[in-house]
Amino acid sequence: MRIDKFLKVSRLIKRRTVAKDVSDQGRVWINGREAKPSSTVKPGDELTIGFGQKNVTVRVERIAETVRKDEAGEMYTLLREEPRSSQE
């Protein structure tokens, strides 16, 4: 599944266009490598997403085309949340 679609379906980011923009800006990494919106994500991958003042790292648990809102959190496991460095 494309990273921009995963971020939207898992509700880590509310809109796919925003997920695409965040990826285009170089604020999403898959297993330590910068991701483009079309990058493929699979179970077991570690994603790091740069939000405003923090970086959030999650592990992909499963992939699904659609999920109910209450099940979206089961698609990933939060590994860590840390402040962004000023160099990023």
Secondary structure, 3 states (H helix, E strand, C coil): CEHHHHHHHCCCCCCHHHHHHHHHCCCEEECCEECCCCCECCCCCEEEEEECCEEEEEEECCCCCCCCHHHHHHHEEEEEEEECCCCC
